[in-house]
């Protein structure tokens, strides 16, 4: 039977409850994931949404904070609901 150390060395360690929570509720998404979360294509996301968001850059990696997506949704919904159309 393999020890806990051996399992960790092979990258199969168990996640703590805190780590599992973050895994199921990420703080940030890739642009592709953000587009899917908004039910739009990546092209539509890049064209209409991306420039309105604050992004996190780590090297070449770009992340979209989930709070930024929520903020954008709130702002965008407020604009469209006030125009009198339903």
Phi and psi in degrees as a GROMACS rama.xvg file:
@    title "Ramachandran Plot"
@    xaxis  label "Phi"
@    yaxis  label "Psi"
@TYPE xy
-78.3098  145.363  UNK-2
-81.2337  167.695  UNK-3
-59.5855  -38.4783  UNK-4
-61.4471  -44.2525  UNK-5
-61.3086  -41.232  UNK-6
-63.4402  -42.127  UNK-7
-64.2721  -40.1304  UNK-8
-61.8387  -30.2188  UNK-9
-91.1558  5.20615  UNK-10
79.6465  19.8214  UNK-11
-113.069  29.946  UNK-12
-72.0104  154.401  UNK-13
-76.2955  143.767  UNK-14
-82.9778  141.661  UNK-15
-70.6546  162.22  UNK-16
-56.1846  -37.7693  UNK-17
-65.1276  -44.0647  UNK-18
-63.5519  -37.8752  UNK-19
-63.2933  -38.6786  UNK-20
-62.9197  -45.46  UNK-21
-65.6058  -35.308  UNK-22
-65.0072  -38.4227  UNK-23
-82.2163  -21.007  UNK-24
-130.751  80.2008  UNK-25
-66.2287  151.895  UNK-26
-83.3451  -24.6806  UNK-27
-145.916  155.43  UNK-28
-126.344  158.146  UNK-29
-72.8263  162.281  UNK-30
-56.9027  -36.1916  UNK-31
-63.6369  -44.9203  UNK-32
-66.0127  -37.8267  UNK-33
-62.9773  -41.8668  UNK-34
-61.686  -45.1226  UNK-35
-62.3816  -42.3583  UNK-36
-61.2768  -30.6291  UNK-37
-92.2519  4.4176  UNK-38
58.2688  46.3521  UNK-39
-140.655  166.114  UNK-40
-75.2437  161.955  UNK-41
-62.8016  -38.4349  UNK-42
-61.4444  -45.5775  UNK-43
-63.5748  -41.9503  UNK-44
-58.7366  -48.6064  UNK-45
-63.8363  -37.0491  UNK-46
-75.495  -41.4341  UNK-47
-111.913  -19.3022  UNK-48
-116.374  -46.0595  UNK-49
-50.9822  -44.2502  UNK-50
-68.5  -14.7125  UNK-51
-91.8539  -2.20791  UNK-52
-107.775  149.464  UNK-53
-85.4289  126.288  UNK-54
-109.95  157.385  UNK-55
-107.981  126.662  UNK-56
-114.191  127.448  UNK-57
-127.893  100.798  UNK-58
63.5531  -126.853  UNK-59
-88.55  -12.08  UNK-60
-74.334  133.916  UNK-61
-115.719  130.373  UNK-62
-123.425  145.492  UNK-63
-110.767  112.012  UNK-64
-61.0553  136.316  UNK-65
-58.9793  -37.4381  UNK-66
-60.848  -33.8638  UNK-67
-65.6769  -40.128  UNK-68
-64.0804  -43.0147  UNK-69
-63.1778  -41.5144  UNK-70
-62.746  -44.2176  UNK-71
-61.8384  -42.7557  UNK-72
-61.7716  -44.3547  UNK-73
-61.2372  -46.2705  UNK-74
-64.0763  -44.5765  UNK-75
-67.5959  -39.7716  UNK-76
-65.8609  -39.4421  UNK-77
-62.5826  -37.9883  UNK-78
-67.7901  -45.2012  UNK-79
-77.6158  -30.0316  UNK-80
-70.9174  -27.6132  UNK-81
-81.4401  -2.47569  UNK-82
-86.9755  0.487699  UNK-83
88.0721  -5.04605  UNK-84
-94.2531  153.391  UNK-85
